[in-house]
Every structure is written in structure tokens, then in C-alpha cells.
Amino acid sequence: MGPPAPTRLDAAAAASVALCLLVAYYLAPGPTVQYAAWLAVFCVWMAWFVAFGARWLYAE
């Protein structure tokens, strides 16, 4: 059994990461904003990782 097909949740996670990094490096650059953006990216990645793993494990 292979990995599940990408869903809208995967696209939303990728878009939110891209938006966080866009804001942090182009719209409001600064060390605090960049730190907050990377923290948000990590949180989004962890949530996506758990959701993707659950979909894969339970074949949904």
C-alpha cells in the first residue's frame, strides 16, 4: 500500500507555509517576524505530518 493521494488539506498546508514565509521575508522582514514564521511553519508541518500519517495508517 502506497501513500494516500494529496488532498485539499495538503494544499492548504503548503499554501499556509508559503504565505508565512512570504510575509516574514518580503512583507515584514525582521528577526522576530521570521522567528514567529518559522515557529508557525513548524506547527503547520507537525499538524500535517500527523494528519498524513493517520490517513496513511488507516487508509482513508
VENPE-V910472 format. One record per pair of residues at least 12 apart in sequence whose C-alpha atoms are under 10 Angstrom apart, sorted by the first residue. I is the first residue (numbers start at 1). J is the second residue. Records with the same first field share a line. If there is no record, write none. Layout:
BEGIN
I->J ; J
END
This chain:
BEGIN
1->56 ; 57 ; 59
2->56 ; 59
3->52 ; 53 ; 55 ; 56 ; 57 ; 59
4->52 ; 53 ; 55 ; 56 ; 57 ; 58 ; 59 ; 60
5->52 ; 55 ; 56 ; 60
6->52
7->52
9->48 ; 51 ; 52
10->48 ; 49 ; 51 ; 52
12->44 ; 48
13->41 ; 44 ; 45 ; 47 ; 48
14->41 ; 44 ; 45 ; 48
16->40 ; 41 ; 44 ; 45
17->37 ; 38 ; 40 ; 41 ; 42 ; 43 ; 44 ; 45
18->37 ; 41
19->37 ; 41
20->33 ; 34 ; 36 ; 37 ; 38 ; 39 ; 40 ; 41
21->33 ; 34 ; 36 ; 37 ; 38 ; 40 ; 41
22->34 ; 37
23->37
24->36 ; 37 ; 38
25->37
END
